[in-house]
């Protein structure tokens, strides 16, 4: 048992205290993990240099301040890339008022918050209180890329609703049979 303990202390363990998380892998193998901090409620970005078996922790920073994040929010992440170059990372979550919210990265730092006119946050789409259902998809097949965010909305609480961003802005549609 002592040998195992000494092996663990040889490589510093990065302490993480969180609730929900999402991640994307960049074309070069670097990874971004986003999780809600279990201590203060902010959303943290972890920069990891590759798969944990090959790389490791580089640094972390607060991406979304705790005042903008619902306690125990789900976190969904999507990556927009063109060929082997990443263009955007989008992080979706719920605000304390259950508004579907977003921060994104386009190469010049995170953009988001209640005043972000380009984010889904400004559309005021409301999720069901306490729901943990949230997903995010991005397609680079269109220009600009299409973003799709699935969640359980107050307008259709018994099915999935998608917020979809195309050139015309954000719109909503609920799952129906075809």
Helices and strands as residue ranges (DSSP letters): H 2-10, E 18-25, E 31-37, E 43-48, E 57-64, G 66-68, E 76-82, E 85-94, E 100-105, E 110-112, G 120-123, E 134-139, E 146-151, E 161-166, E 169-174
